[in-house]
């Protein structure tokens, strides 16, 4: 599971179910009025884009061997 602290600094994430590697594609969005929420833009391959949020963070983990 990706925590908010990990989401702020990590550059690569792994989807637990498939083992797919997702890369950061921008800055993490956080809100002052909703401190538990975050949104990390990510991409997979050339054409797949998405977000890791507080709602789906349990489906991802931080890649251990970041380069």
N, C-alpha and C positions, 0 to 999 in steps of 0.2 A: 504494500500500500504506500502510495506517495503522500507524504505529509506536506503541509504548507511550507515549512522551512526547506524541505528538499526541493519543492517546486520552484522556489525562488532562485536556486543556484544550479540545479542539475541541467545538463544540456542534452542528455539522452535518456530515454525511458524504454522499458520492455513491457509489452502486453503479456500478462501472465498466461492467458488461455492459449495463445498462439505462438508466443516467443518472438513476435515481430518487434523490430527496433524502430522506435519513433524518435525523431530529432526535434529539438526546440526550433520554433520558427518565429520567435519574437519575444517580447517582454511579458512577464507574468503580470496579469491584471489583478489588483486587490482593491478592496473598498474599505473606507474608514467606518462606514455605518454598518457593514456586515463583515466583521473581522475574521470569521471562520471561513469565508468564501474566497476562492481564487480561481483563475482561469489561465492555463498555459496553452498557447497555440503550438501545435505540433504538426509534423508532416511525416509521411511514410512513402518512400519511393519518390516518383516524379509527380504524381497526380493526386495522391490521397492526403487530405488535410483534415484536421479536427482539433478538438480541445480536450485537455485533461482538466477536469473541474473537481470541486469537492464532492460532487455527486458520483463521479465515475472513477475516482482516485483508487478505489479498492481493486480495480482491474489492471492497474499498472504498478511497476516497481522501478526504481532508479537503476540504470545500467551500472554494473560494478566496475567495469574496466573502461572508464571514460578516457578518451584520448584527445 
